[in-house]
Each structure stands twice: as C-alpha cells, then as structure tokens.
C-alpha cells in the first residue's frame, strides 16, 4: 500500500513538472494591443533562481510600446500580421553577477531589428522586477532605432 502511494505521488510530481515547464516555455502574451493587432511577446531566459512566471511578469511590466508619430509609422509597416518580439533575460545565480537582456523583433518570419544591453548595476543584485526600467530603456531604443532607419529611407526588413 505504501509503495503504491509513493509511486502515485512520484508520477503526479513528474506530470505536474512536465506540464508547468511546457506551459512556461510555450506561452506568448499579446502586448501593445491598442496599436493595430498588437505584438506577440515571447520571454526566454532565467533570472537567478526565480521561477519563469516571475520573470515573465517583470518583462510584461517593463516592455514599452511604440509611441510618437515616427515610431507608430515605422510599426505600421510591420504590423500586419502581428509581429513577434522575443525578449531574452540572462542573469546567472549569485549576488552581483553580470547579466544582459536582448530583444529581437520579427515580422512575417523575418528579423527586423534587435537590441542588447547589460543590466544596470542595480538590477544585478535585486529581484527580476528591478530590470523593468532596463527593459523599458532597451525597448525605447529599439523603437527609436527602427523609426530612425525608416525615416532615413532604410528597408523595413534588412
């Protein structure tokens, strides 16, 4: 009886671990839904030993949408169908460890533009929510760079 209970418990644990891992890795979020059809957000990476759901919430809190006339015009050129934004956060476990974030924007399966930057000193030793300002800054740079490229007559998809 004890063996059967233990085996059932192991099976249940393995099942829930597999389901929660698959859910965390495969989910996308709709962001910037007030602009055309919005953007599909994919979050990858790790932040110390925090669960992926905490990292996803921090990214959602920090992500910035295009704003301003030039940025909105540049976005309108890639907005149909919804572009995909892949944000990767990497911070090794340990106090004060260096980390980085990157964002890559894809439209119709093609790379459009990307940004990468290291964490600020504050974000290196805090919870995942301390990187929201870094993510916001990176996204502002991404939209600004895309708008600048378009305004100078550059291609939408290089």
Secondary structure, DSSP 8 states (H G I E B T S, - for coil): -HHHHHHHHHHHHHHHHHHHHHHHHH--EEE-TTSTT-EEEEEEEEETT--HHHHHHHHHHH-----SHHHHHHHHTT-SS-EEEEEEEEE-SSTT--EEEEEEEEETTEEEEEEEEE--TGGGSS-GGGGHHHHHHHHHHHHHHHHHHHHTT--S--
